Amino acid sequence: MDSAISEEAPERTPLGDAADTGLKIVIVGGFGVGKTTLVKSVSEIRPLNTEEHMTQAGAGVDDLSLTSDKTTTTVAFDFGRITLNEQMVLYLFGAPGQERFWFLWDRLFAGTLGAVVLVDTRRMADSWYAIDRLEHHRTPFIVAVNRFDDGAHFSLEEIRQALALSDTVPMISCDARVRSSGKAVLTTLVDHLYRLALARELTT
C-alpha cells in the first residue's frame, strides 16, 4: 500500500454549536500498521501528533522489514477529532505501536468508551497484545483490517479465527489513507457501542 494519504482530504472545520456528546476513542495496533495515517485521514482538525524521526534507539528493536520507507514513529500518541453528526463528536487517540511505549496504553485507555484494533495481515501476531489489553480493561472494540497491497488477502472470517476473536466482535476491511473508509471504521465502532448500551438497558 502506498504510504501517501488519499487526496480525499478532510475539511478542517470548527466544532458545531449543537455537538453535545463527545466520545473518546483509542486506535491501537502494531508498529507501522497505519494508526497515524488513519487519524490524519479522518480528522477534521489539524491532527496533533508526537512523531519523531527514528534513531539508533530503535535499531534492532523495531521491525522495519515490511516498512522500510518508514522514517518517523509515534512516541506518545496522535490526536484528532471527527464529527459524526450534529450531536456526536469523536476524539481520536492513536497509541504508539512499539513495545517500549506500551506503558502509555493504560493511561490512554482511561475514560475510553471504545477502541479500534488496526490489523496488518502480514503481521497479525502484532495485534494480540492490543486485544489482550482491551479485554483486560473490558473496553469494547472492533477490528479493522488495513488492506496493504502486498498483504495476504485473508477473508475477515479467516482473520477472526487467527486472532481467536469472539463472533460478537465486529470486523471491517479498510484503507487507512482514505477518509471515507476511515469514517466507516469509526461508524462501525459507534454502532457497536450503541448496540452494547441498548443490550445493557434491556437487561437492567
C-alpha positions in Angstrom: 0.0 0.0 0.0 1.4 3.4 -1.0 2.3 5.5 2.1 0.7 8.6 0.6 -2.5 9.7 2.2 -5.5 10.0 -0.1 -6.2 13.3 -1.8 -9.7 13.0 -0.5 -8.7 15.5 2.2 -10.9 16.1 5.2 -12.4 19.6 5.6 -10.8 21.4 8.6 -14.0 22.7 10.3 -14.7 24.2 13.7 -16.8 22.2 16.2 -20.5 22.8 15.7 -22.5 24.5 18.4 -25.0 21.7 18.6 -22.5 19.0 19.5 -23.2 17.8 23.0 -21.8 14.2 23.0 -18.0 13.6 22.9 -16.7 10.1 22.8 -13.0 9.2 23.5 -11.9 6.5 21.0 -8.4 4.8 21.0 -6.8 3.3 17.9 -4.3 0.6 18.7 -2.3 -2.0 16.8 1.2 -3.0 15.9 4.1 -0.9 14.8 3.6 0.7 11.3 0.0 -0.7 10.9 -1.4 2.7 9.9 -2.7 4.3 13.1 -1.2 7.7 12.5 -2.4 7.6 8.9 -6.0 6.8 10.0 -6.1 9.7 12.4 -4.7 12.1 9.8 -7.1 11.0 7.1 -10.3 11.4 9.1 -9.5 14.3 11.5 -11.4 17.5 10.7 -8.9 19.5 12.7 -5.1 19.6 12.1 -4.1 16.4 14.0 -1.7 16.6 16.9 1.0 14.0 16.7 4.2 13.1 18.5 6.0 11.6 15.6 9.8 11.7 15.9 12.5 10.7 13.4 13.6 7.1 14.1 17.0 6.9 15.6 19.5 4.2 16.7 17.4 3.7 19.8 15.1 1.6 17.6 17.8 -0.2 15.7 17.4 -4.0 16.2 14.2 -3.4 18.2 11.6 -2.1 15.7 10.9 -4.4 12.9 11.3 -2.4 9.6 11.3 -5.4 7.3 7.8 -4.5 6.0 8.1 -0.7 6.4 11.5 0.0 5.0 10.4 3.5 3.9 9.2 4.5 7.4 11.3 7.3 8.9 9.2 8.5 11.8 7.4 6.9 14.6 4.8 7.9 17.2 6.3 8.2 20.7 3.3 9.3 22.8 0.0 9.5 20.9 -1.8 11.0 17.9 -4.9 13.1 18.5 -7.7 14.1 16.1 -11.4 14.9 16.0 -14.2 14.0 13.8 -17.9 15.0 13.9 -20.2 12.1 13.0 -23.4 14.1 13.2 -24.8 17.3 14.7 -24.7 15.9 18.2 -21.8 13.4 18.3 -18.1 14.1 18.2 -15.3 11.5 18.4 -12.0 12.4 20.0 -9.4 10.0 18.5 -6.2 8.9 20.2 -3.7 6.8 18.3 -1.5 4.8 20.5 2.2 4.1 19.8 2.8 0.6 18.4 6.3 -0.3 19.7 6.6 -2.5 22.7 8.8 0.0 24.5 5.9 2.5 24.5 3.2 0.1 25.7 3.4 1.5 29.2 1.5 4.5 27.9 -1.5 2.4 26.8 -3.2 2.0 30.2 -3.3 5.8 30.6 -4.7 6.3 27.1 -7.4 3.7 27.9 -8.7 5.8 30.9 -12.1 7.2 30.0 -12.2 5.4 26.7 -15.6 4.2 25.5 -14.3 2.1 22.7 -11.4 1.2 20.6 -10.3 0.2 17.1 -7.7 -2.5 16.7 -6.0 -1.9 13.4 -4.6 -5.1 11.8 -1.9 -5.7 9.2 -2.4 -9.3 7.7 1.3 -9.5 7.2 1.9 -9.3 10.9 -1.3 -10.4 12.7 0.6 -11.5 15.8 1.3 -7.9 16.5 -2.4 -7.4 17.3 -2.5 -9.9 20.1 -1.2 -7.5 22.8 -3.7 -4.8 21.9 -6.6 -7.3 22.0 -5.4 -8.7 25.3 -5.1 -5.2 27.0 -8.6 -4.2 25.7 -10.1 -7.3 27.0 -8.3 -6.8 30.4 -9.8 -3.3 30.6 -13.2 -4.6 29.4 -13.1 -1.9 26.7 -15.4 -2.7 23.7 -13.6 -2.8 20.4 -13.8 -3.6 16.8 -11.1 -4.9 14.4 -10.3 -3.0 11.2 -8.1 -4.8 8.7 -5.9 -2.2 6.9 -5.5 -3.8 3.4 -2.0 -3.3 2.2 -1.4 -4.0 -1.5 1.3 -6.6 -0.7 -0.5 -8.1 2.3 -2.1 -11.6 2.3 -5.7 -11.3 1.3 -7.3 -13.4 4.0 -11.0 -13.2 4.5 -12.4 -11.5 7.6 -13.5 -14.8 8.9 -10.0 -16.3 8.5 -8.6 -13.3 10.3 -11.2 -13.7 13.1 -10.1 -17.3 13.6 -6.4 -16.4 13.5 -6.9 -13.8 16.2 -9.3 -16.1 18.2 -12.0 -13.3 18.2 -15.5 -13.8 19.5 -18.3 -13.7 17.0 -19.5 -10.6 18.9 -16.5 -8.5 17.8 -17.3 -6.6 14.6 -14.7 -6.7 11.8 -14.3 -4.4 8.8 -11.8 -4.0 6.0 -10.4 -0.5 5.4 -7.8 1.7 3.7 -6.5 3.9 6.4 -5.4 6.5 3.8 -9.0 7.2 2.6 -11.2 9.4 4.7 -14.5 7.7 3.7 -13.0 4.3 4.6 -11.7 5.5 8.0 -15.1 7.1 8.7 -16.8 3.8 8.0 -14.5 2.2 10.6 -15.5 4.7 13.2 -19.2 4.4 12.4 -18.9 0.7 12.8 -17.4 1.2 16.3 -20.1 3.7 17.3 -22.9 1.4 16.1 -21.3 -1.5 18.1 -21.2 0.7 21.3 -24.8 1.7 20.7 -25.9 -1.9 20.4 -24.0 -2.8 23.6 -25.5 0.1 25.5 -29.0 -0.9 24.3 -28.5 -4.5 25.3 -27.4 -3.4 28.8 -30.6 -1.3 29.1 -32.8 -4.2 28.2 -31.2 -6.5 30.8 -31.5 -4.0 33.7 
